[in-house]
Every structure is written in structure tokens, then in C-alpha cells.
């Protein structure tokens, strides 16, 4: 089965970059990314590539190469569905905020809407690919909808989870560790798997394309994120112990990371993990375990989230305690708001929760991030519903210049590990801050000895 036309429903952090690379590497396939958000599609089509809705190093070059040739962004969803051979579902699957499973289960309403729209519009056989992160057995629900509400045509369902790290998404797409494709063990199911594998094989070595059954593929995505998040929480669980005993967490991480059985990745102590995947996927895994009566397994994975929340709260409390027990009317500058460097994604960023805690203490939070707008920062705080929007605006100010953001501050908190922070004139920053001046390094990004030599009271994580 040769694929000539692909439709991707969802132009977000997964759909946009993934389809851009697929189009780049398969110039003979028409790739159309559709979304009902007109502003987002307009941004994808903007001639000024710096205005793309997603910041990812290298993404602009990929889009520039393929857009208008065989890569298209559109709001004409029905048209793209009907003319395609293969449809990727890449819509948001947030944690439910209502009903059964509230606070844990994945909200699949957008996935179901996609399935119903595909069933209504499609007039020829289609391969439907799950690209969104979904609970195990979701493919069963999608197939049930397609088979029972469609126009009597044949659908094959595949699971093809993404394993992208924001900030390195294009590199991850160009040089993936593996591509995972799950399908049904029927002749038509395996032909569909082969069709998708052939698309990836245009640039990915075939021995890195792994095929499984549907349920293994769906579950592998959840467990991969759970294992990675577990490592972050594990190293962060030791930071408090290091601070109490005089050990240095970076030295501990280096010592255990050299063990080939453990490895060095995801052992960097910090204020905690963020992003759209880790917390959502672990909570989903917890919910699945609980719904199947696996309470001990659920408790085990839930502790990863509890540790992450504790680390954020502990960092905020440390700021208050170090500033003599009060931050009321004190200017606390945040360097970084995105959940990690090289992305403008702020979902579940530690900055949001730490700022919220400090604002509860009436601190004046001044934030600088090279890729995050003030509108987004305010929106993030407002989403927590801790206080009114006007109160948030009163206590949070965004700056376009890091030196202005730090001017007159009592303390500076590094939340995101942006490389540019290492290049600043920290002596100048110190001179323009209130004394004593504190740095709370939530990423252990700066050299402690150098900062202390300048005059800062330096407080790191696990030091």
C-alpha cells in the first residue's frame, strides 16, 4: 500500500514538527496539517518563520524547505480528511478536570470528536494513526466508532506514539532512538503497519523501526515517560538529604551516573519536571492501575508526582525562609518561565507553581524568559484559579530585558536552564540588586564559587 496523501488533525507541539519532518523526508507525499484554530494555522503559514507558533531549534528550516511544496497548513479539516490515505490524530489529551477520573484520567473527548468526524467525512478506506498520547485500549474505542458510524468503508487503526523531547524535537525526529508502530495481527493490519514503516524508512534505519501489537505500543509511551519522570524524582528526592548532610547532589549524580547499569541521563537535580507529558501520563497510568485494582502499583507511580510537587513547594519555601521569613513587597526575579530551555512551552512549568506560592506571600514576581510572552505568563497563573486575574496582574510583571528584570530585586531565582543565563554580566546584575542579594539556582546552572566571589548569597539545589 503506497501512501500518497497524509492528513494530520492537530497543529500543536507534536503534529506540526512531526508532519514537517515527514514532508521534508517524503517529497512525493502530500502532507496537510489541519486545525480548527485559525490563528495557529495562520502562524504556521506566516512568511516570517520567526512567528511560527512553536519554537524549536531547526524547525523553521524544515518548514521553509517543505511548506508550499508538499507541506500545507489548513483549517479545511473535512477536505483534508476525505482526500487522504492516512490520517494522524494528534490532538490534545489533557488530564480530566471533571467527572469520573477527575485529576488523573486522560480526557479523550477531542480524540472521540476526531474519530466521529473521520467516520462522517471519509468516503474511501483509511489508515488512522494514533499520534496523541493515549491510554491503553483507546484504539479499541476509535475502531468501534469508525466501524459503527462510518460510511461502510474499511479503517485500520495504528498506534505510533511520539518520543520527542521539547527543545530537541527536530533532532529527535531526524535521528530517533526508535520509531514504534503498533497494529493488529491481521493481513490488512500488517499491511497498514508496513505502509507507515515505509514512510519512516525514507530516513530512519529499518532496524530502529519497532513493530508491536496495538496495546503494547499504547502502553509503551506512558511507561517511557513514567520511567523518565521517575529518574528525575529519584534524584530530586536526594537533594533534601544532601542539603542536610553536606553532600553535593551534582557529585552524587556524577558518581552514580558513571555506573553503566544506571547511566547519566535524567539525573540532573532541579526544581522539578514540567511539560505536557510527564505529569499527565503518570496520572493516567495511576488511574489505569487503580481502575484495574492494582493499588500498590498506582501508589508507586503516584509517588513520582508527589515528589515533584514537593520539590517545587520546597524551593518556594526556601526562598521565603532565606529572605528572613517574608517576601511581602519584595521583588523576586525569575530567570526562565518555560518548563525547559529551547522551547516556548510553559505547560506544567515549575515557574508557574513557584510564582503562585510566592504571590500568596505577596511577593512582587518579575519574570524574564527569552521565548515566553507576558500574556502567556499571566494566562498560566490565571489557569490555576488561585486568585483573580487582576490580582495576578498586580503581582506578576514580565520584562523583555534580563538586567531590567533583576534591577532592584531582593532575590533572583533561576527556573529554566537557558544557556544565555551563563553569559550574563553577573557583577553588573549584583550591583543593581538590593543587598544582601540572593540567587536561588533551581538548575544548579551557575558556578557557586564565582557567584559567592561576586557577593551573592548562593543557594543551589542539593548543595
C-alpha positions, 0 to 999 in steps of 0.5 A: 500500500503506497501512501500518497496523501497524509492528513494530520488533525492537530497543529500543536507541539507534536503534529506540526514538527512531526508532519514537517519532518515527514514532508521534508523526508517524503517529497512525493507525499502530500502532507496537510496539517489541519486545525480548527484554530485559525490563528495557529494555522495562520502562524504556521503559514506566516512568511516570517518563520520567526512567528511560527507558533512553536519554537524549536531549534531547526524547525523553521528550516524544515518548514521553509524547505517543505511548506508550499511544496508538499507541506500545507497548513489548513483549517479545511479539516473535512477536505483534508480528511476525505482526500487522504490515505492516512490520517494522524490524530494528534490532538490534545489529551489533557488530564480530566478536570471533571467527572469520573477520573477527575485529576488523573484520567486522560480526557479523550473527548477531542480524540472521540470528536476526531474519530466521529468526524473521520467516520462522517467525512471519509468516503474511501478506506483509511489508515488512522494513526494514533499520534496523541498520547493515549491510554491503553485500549483507546484504539479499541474505542476509535475502531468501534466508532469508525466501524459503527458510524462510518460510511461502510468503508474499511479503517485500520487503526495504528498506534505510533506514539511520539518520543520527542523531547521539547527543545530537541524535537527536530533532532529527535525526529531526524535521528530517533532512538526508535520509531514504534508502530503498533497494529493488529495481527491481521493481513490488512493490519500488517499491511497498514503497519508496513505502509507507515514503516515505509514512510519512516524508512525514507530516513530512519534505519529499518532496524530502529523501526519497532513493530508491536501489537496495538496495546503494547505500543499504547502502553509503551509511551506512558511507561517511557515517560513514567520511567523518565519522570521517575529518574528525575524524582529519584534524584530530586528526592536526594537533594533534601538529604544532601542539603542536610548532610553536606553532600553535593547532589551534582557529585552524587549524580556524577558518581552514580551516573558513571555506573553503566547499569544506571547511566547519566541521563535524567539525573540532573537535580532541579526544581522539578519536571514540567511539560505536557507529558510527564505529569499527565501520563503518570496520572493516567497510568495511576488511574489505569492501575487503580481502575484495574485494582492494582493499588500498590502499583498506582501508589508507586507511580503516584509517588513520582508526582508527589515528589515533584510537587514537593520539590517545587513547594520546597524551593518556594519555601526556601526562598521565603525562609532565606529572605528572613521569613517574608517576601511581602513587597519584595521583588523576586526575579525569575530567570526562565518561565518555560518548563525547559530551555529551547522551547516556548512551552510553559505547560506544567512549568515549575515557574508557574507553581513557584510564582503562585506560592510566592504571590500568596506571600505577596511577593512582587514576581518579575519574570524574564524568559527569552521565548515566553510572552507576558500574556502567556505568563499571566494566562498560566497563573490565571489557569490555576484559579488561585486568585483573580486575574487582576490580582495576578496582574498586580503581582506578576510583571514580565520584562523583555530585558534580563538586567531590567528584570533583576534591577532592584530585586531582593532575590533572583531565582533561576527556573529554566536552564537557558544557556544565555543565563551563563553569559550574563554580566553577573557583577553588573546584575549584583550591583543593581540588586538590593543587598544582601542579594540572593540567587536561588539556582533551581538548575544548579546552572551557575558556578557557586564559587564565582557567584559567592566571589561576586557577593551573592548569597548562593543557594543551589539545589542539593548543595 
